[in-house]
């Protein structure tokens, strides 16, 4: 009987570990706010990118304001390769990156060490 309980507990624990590390997480998208002839969105960098997905309108210049609260070296830099951006983010200060999303699609961005990711969705 003890072997069955141990086996069932092990299977349950392995299942929980697989779900925790490999399960899909629902990530909410935030739409940029339009201000005149541009759109603006704010991303807080704190253990990841919040929000993880931003939605932009195609053909409208965009200011992405990064606010880095995480002091780890990984978040010192943000890279948006499809927009030719690789820049240092100061700690606890807003830093604006300007892009011009001309083509609809999904574009990934990452920390300087390519460990944490976000996504830009252009509609």
C-alpha positions as a Markdown table, in Angstrom:
| # | Residue | x | y | z |
|---|---|---|---|---|
| 1 | Unk | 0.0 | 0.0 | 0.0 |
| 2 | Unk | 2.9 | 2.4 | 0.8 |
| 3 | Unk | 4.4 | 1.8 | -2.5 |
| 4 | Unk | 1.2 | 2.8 | -4.3 |
| 5 | Unk | 0.9 | 6.0 | -2.3 |
| 6 | Unk | 4.6 | 6.8 | -3.0 |
| 7 | Unk | 4.1 | 6.1 | -6.7 |
| 8 | Unk | 1.0 | 8.2 | -7.0 |
| 9 | Unk | 2.6 | 11.1 | -5.1 |
| 10 | Unk | 5.6 | 10.9 | -7.4 |
| 11 | Unk | 3.5 | 10.9 | -10.6 |
| 12 | Unk | 1.5 | 13.9 | -9.2 |
| 13 | Unk | 4.6 | 15.8 | -8.3 |
| 14 | Unk | 6.2 | 15.2 | -11.7 |
| 15 | Unk | 3.0 | 16.3 | -13.4 |
| 16 | Unk | 3.0 | 19.5 | -11.4 |
| 17 | Unk | 6.6 | 20.3 | -12.2 |
| 18 | Unk | 6.0 | 19.7 | -15.9 |
| 19 | Unk | 2.9 | 21.9 | -15.8 |
| 20 | Unk | 4.7 | 24.7 | -13.9 |
| 21 | Unk | 7.8 | 24.9 | -16.2 |
| 22 | Unk | 6.3 | 24.0 | -19.6 |
| 23 | Unk | 2.6 | 24.9 | -19.4 |
| 24 | Unk | 1.3 | 27.8 | -21.5 |
| 25 | Unk | 0.8 | 31.0 | -19.5 |
| 26 | Unk | -1.9 | 33.4 | -20.6 |
| 27 | Unk | -0.2 | 36.8 | -21.3 |
| 28 | Unk | -2.5 | 39.8 | -21.7 |
| 29 | Unk | -1.7 | 42.2 | -24.4 |
| 30 | Unk | -1.8 | 46.0 | -23.8 |
| 31 | Unk | -2.6 | 48.4 | -26.7 |
| 32 | Unk | -0.5 | 51.5 | -27.0 |
| 33 | Unk | -2.2 | 54.8 | -26.3 |
| 34 | Unk | -2.5 | 57.3 | -29.2 |
| 35 | Unk | -1.3 | 60.8 | -28.6 |
| 36 | Unk | -1.5 | 63.0 | -31.6 |
| 37 | Unk | 0.6 | 61.5 | -34.4 |
| 38 | Unk | 2.3 | 58.9 | -32.3 |
| 39 | Unk | 1.5 | 56.0 | -30.0 |
| 40 | Unk | 3.0 | 55.4 | -26.5 |
| 41 | Unk | 3.2 | 52.3 | -24.3 |
| 42 | Unk | 5.0 | 51.7 | -21.0 |
| 43 | Unk | 6.8 | 48.5 | -20.1 |
| 44 | Unk | 8.0 | 47.9 | -16.5 |
| 45 | Unk | 11.1 | 45.7 | -16.4 |
| 46 | Unk | 11.0 | 43.8 | -13.1 |
| 47 | Unk | 11.7 | 40.1 | -13.2 |
| 48 | Unk | 10.4 | 40.1 | -16.8 |
| 49 | Unk | 8.6 | 42.5 | -19.1 |
| 50 | Unk | 5.2 | 43.8 | -17.9 |
| 51 | Unk | 3.2 | 43.8 | -20.0 |
| 52 | Unk | 4.8 | 40.9 | -22.0 |
| 53 | Unk | 2.8 | 41.7 | -25.2 |
| 54 | Unk | 2.1 | 45.1 | -26.6 |
| 55 | Unk | -0.2 | 45.9 | -29.6 |
| 56 | Unk | 0.7 | 48.7 | -32.0 |
| 57 | Unk | -0.9 | 50.2 | -35.0 |
| 58 | Unk | 1.0 | 49.8 | -38.2 |
| 59 | Unk | 2.6 | 52.9 | -39.8 |
| 60 | Unk | 2.4 | 55.1 | -36.7 |
| 61 | Unk | 5.6 | 56.1 | -34.9 |
| 62 | Unk | 5.8 | 54.5 | -31.4 |
| 63 | Unk | 7.5 | 55.4 | -28.2 |
| 64 | Unk | 8.1 | 52.5 | -25.9 |
| 65 | Unk | 8.9 | 53.7 | -22.4 |
| 66 | Unk | 10.9 | 51.2 | -20.4 |
| 67 | Unk | 11.1 | 51.6 | -16.7 |
| 68 | Unk | 13.7 | 49.2 | -15.3 |
| 69 | Unk | 13.2 | 48.3 | -11.6 |
| 70 | Unk | 15.3 | 45.1 | -11.7 |
| 71 | Unk | 19.0 | 45.7 | -10.9 |
| 72 | Unk | 20.1 | 42.3 | -12.4 |
| 73 | Unk | 22.7 | 42.5 | -15.2 |
| 74 | Unk | 20.3 | 40.6 | -17.5 |
| 75 | Unk | 17.9 | 43.6 | -17.7 |
| 76 | Unk | 20.6 | 46.2 | -18.3 |
| 77 | Unk | 20.0 | 46.0 | -22.0 |
| 78 | Unk | 17.0 | 45.5 | -24.2 |
| 79 | Unk | 17.2 | 44.3 | -27.8 |
| 80 | Unk | 14.5 | 44.8 | -30.5 |
| 81 | Unk | 16.3 | 43.2 | -33.5 |
| 82 | Unk | 13.6 | 43.7 | -36.1 |
| 83 | Unk | 13.7 | 47.5 | -35.4 |
| 84 | Unk | 17.5 | 47.8 | -35.1 |
| 85 | Unk | 17.5 | 48.6 | -31.4 |
| 86 | Unk | 20.0 | 47.5 | -28.8 |
| 87 | Unk | 20.2 | 49.9 | -25.9 |
| 88 | Unk | 21.1 | 50.2 | -22.2 |
| 89 | Unk | 18.3 | 50.7 | -19.7 |
| 90 | Unk | 19.1 | 52.9 | -16.7 |
| 91 | Unk | 17.9 | 51.7 | -13.3 |
| 92 | Unk | 14.7 | 53.3 | -11.9 |
| 93 | Unk | 14.5 | 55.9 | -14.7 |
| 94 | Unk | 12.2 | 55.9 | -17.7 |
| 95 | Unk | 14.0 | 55.3 | -21.0 |
| 96 | Unk | 12.2 | 55.9 | -24.3 |
| 97 | Unk | 12.9 | 53.8 | -27.4 |
| 98 | Unk | 11.3 | 55.1 | -30.6 |
| 99 | Unk | 10.3 | 52.7 | -33.4 |
| 100 | Unk | 8.3 | 53.0 | -36.6 |
| 101 | Unk | 6.4 | 49.7 | -37.1 |
| 102 | Unk | 5.7 | 49.7 | -40.9 |
| 103 | Unk | 4.8 | 46.1 | -41.4 |
| 104 | Unk | 2.1 | 44.1 | -39.6 |
| 105 | Unk | 3.3 | 41.1 | -37.7 |
| 106 | Unk | 4.7 | 39.8 | -34.5 |
| 107 | Unk | 8.2 | 40.9 | -33.4 |
| 108 | Unk | 10.1 | 39.6 | -30.3 |
| 109 | Unk | 12.3 | 41.5 | -28.1 |
| 110 | Unk | 14.6 | 40.3 | -25.3 |
| 111 | Unk | 17.0 | 41.3 | -22.5 |
| 112 | Unk | 20.7 | 41.6 | -23.4 |
| 113 | Unk | 21.4 | 38.0 | -22.4 |
| 114 | Unk | 18.4 | 36.7 | -24.4 |
| 115 | Unk | 16.8 | 35.1 | -21.4 |
| 116 | Unk | 13.6 | 37.1 | -21.0 |
| 117 | Unk | 11.3 | 37.9 | -23.8 |
| 118 | Unk | 8.4 | 40.1 | -24.8 |
| 119 | Unk | 6.4 | 40.5 | -28.0 |
| 120 | Unk | 5.3 | 43.5 | -30.2 |
| 121 | Unk | 2.2 | 42.8 | -32.2 |
| 122 | Unk | 1.7 | 45.2 | -35.1 |
| 123 | Unk | -1.8 | 45.3 | -36.6 |
